[in-house]
Amino acid sequence: MARSAAKTLSGTGSGTGSGSGPVNPNPTLLLSPPRAAQVAERSLFLWNNEYIVSLVAQQRGAVLPLVFAALERNAASHWNPAVHGLTCNVRKMFQDMDEQLYEECRLRYEAEEVRARGRVARRGVARQRMPSAAALQAEVPVSLRVLSEIQE
């Protein structure tokens, strides 16, 4: 398992087709799988392997932005204490490796979270307006609605 993960991180794994590219293009799925804490725990244990850590250190500029959001979500609210602890260890490892890169990723993540909360709020307002818009639409006779659609 550690060897296949090492191949994935180094890009020498057997990808699709030409044999180039990582075996798993989305490592976020390994860190935060739905209803699979055991998979998350096992994948986080890979970060304890010195060879994996050395590969990650070499490619941290590419790896950290990919896994940062999953690490933050796990650290904030994962129900499994082992996954939570391992996640905090990996976060600390990245922070110690390259504090500037970690801070850039953190700021990017926080900005994305603010945008996501804004989108959720706008959807909520739109949902609240839907019943009143539907009521207004119901008041207009069907023949007038069809006529207005034809004219457009």
N, C-alpha and C positions, 0 to 999 in steps of 0.2 A: 504494500500500500504506500509506504514512504517513497519507494522508487518510482511508482507511477505518478505520485504527486510531484516528485522532483523533476521528472520528465515534463510534466505539465508546466511547471514554473519556468523551466529552462527553455521550453519551446521545442524540445527534441522528441516529444512524445509522438505517437502515431496518430495524427489528426485525420480528418477526412480527406480523401483524394490524394493530394500530392505529398502528404506526410509532413506538411508544415503547419505551424500554429498549435495552440494548446489543445490538449485532449478535452478539457472542460473549459469552454470559453467564458463561463459565468461562475466564478468561485463564490459569489454571494449565495448561491443556492446551497453550497456546502455549509455555510455558516449559519443560515437561518431557514432551514427547511420547515415546511409546515408540518406540525405534529410529529416531528422526528428528532427529539432531543438527543437520542443516542447517536444519530448520524452527525449532528452538530458537535457533540462532545468528542467523537472520534476524530472528526476533521480538525477540531481545535487542538487535539493532542499532537497532531503533526507539527504544530508550531514549536513543540518542545525538542524536535530533532535538530541537531546542530547543522546538518547539511541543508535542510529545508530553510533554516534561518539564514544561512549564508547566501542561498539563492535569492531569498526574499530581499535580503539586504542589498544585493546587487541590482535588483529590479524594483526597489521600493517605490520609485516614481510611477511605475505602472500598476503595482499591486495595491498600494494603499488606497488610491482613489476608487478602485474596484470594490474593496471590502469595507471601506470606512462606514458606510451607512448601515450595513449589517452588524458591524461591531458596535456601533452606537445604539442601535435598537436592542441588541442582546444585552448590552451593559445596562440599559435603562429599564428593561422590563422583562427579561427572560425569567420564566418560572422555575427553571431547573438550576439549583445552586452550583452544580459542577460546571454547567455551560456558562453561567454568569461569571464564575471565578476565572475560568480559562479565557473568556472574552476579555476580562479586565487585564489579564496577563499579556495577551496579544496586543491590546491597546497600549499598554505601558512599554512593551518592546518597541512598537513603532514610534512612540513618543521619544524614547531614548535614542533610537536610530537616527531620526531626522526631525528635530523639533519644528523646524520651519515648514517642512512638508506637512507634518501632522496638523499644524495650525492652519495652513491653507485649506486642507481638507475639512477641518472642523468649521471654518468660516463658510465654505461652500455648502456644507451639509446644513448648517443653521439657516443660510439664506434660502435653500431649497425647502426646508421645513416651513419657513414663513410663507413662501409662495404656495405651498400645499395647503396650509391652513386658510389662506386667502381664497383658494379655489373651493375648498369645502364650504366656507362661509357664503361665497357667491352662489353655490349650488343650493344651499339652504334657503337663501332669499328667493331664488328662482322657484323652488318648490312651494314656498309659501304663496307666491303670486299665481301659480298655476290654477288653483281652484277658482280664483276671481276671474282670471282670463277665460277659463272654461265657461263660467257662468255668463260672462258677457257674450261669448261666442254662441251660447245656447239661445240667447235672446234674439239674435239676428235670424230672420227666417232663412231656411235652407235655400230657397230660390235666389235670395240676394247674395248669399255667400258664393253660390255657383256662378252667378252673373259677375261678381267682382273677380273671381278667379279667371274667368274667360277673358275679361277686359285686360288683365295684366299680361 
